[in-house]
Amino acid sequence: MSENSLTVLETEQLQRAADILKTVAHPTRLQIIDLLEQGERTVSELCQSLGTQQPYTSQQLNLMKSKGILSSRREGNQVYYAIANYSVVKVIRCVRQQVGGAEKGAEECVKEFNSKPSS
């Protein structure tokens, strides 16, 4: 496929991917994703684990929710957050492995990315 032959759909998909990557490319948001990989958490639990204030944490959570990375549910006055898009987690793991000098090659990262999410 030549550079100029991207379809509108492919261009939209690339833009969405770029938006998601930009969203998670933040230390606090990466920490939130790490915590949520272990399971659903309330905003209060996340604030305590991160050492952040509730308004700041909620802002980060809402941003990731708006991009489809996280989901939330309300139970009484508590809001619980969980990972909605495990593909994002797989990409982050792959990047970490490459940045951390892990021996796992790009081919293995692709295999992991294509595997079913672990719940």
Helices and strands as residue ranges (DSSP letters): G 3-5, H 8-24, H 27-37, E 41-42, H 43-50, H 54-66, E 70-75, E 78-83, H 86-99, H 106-114
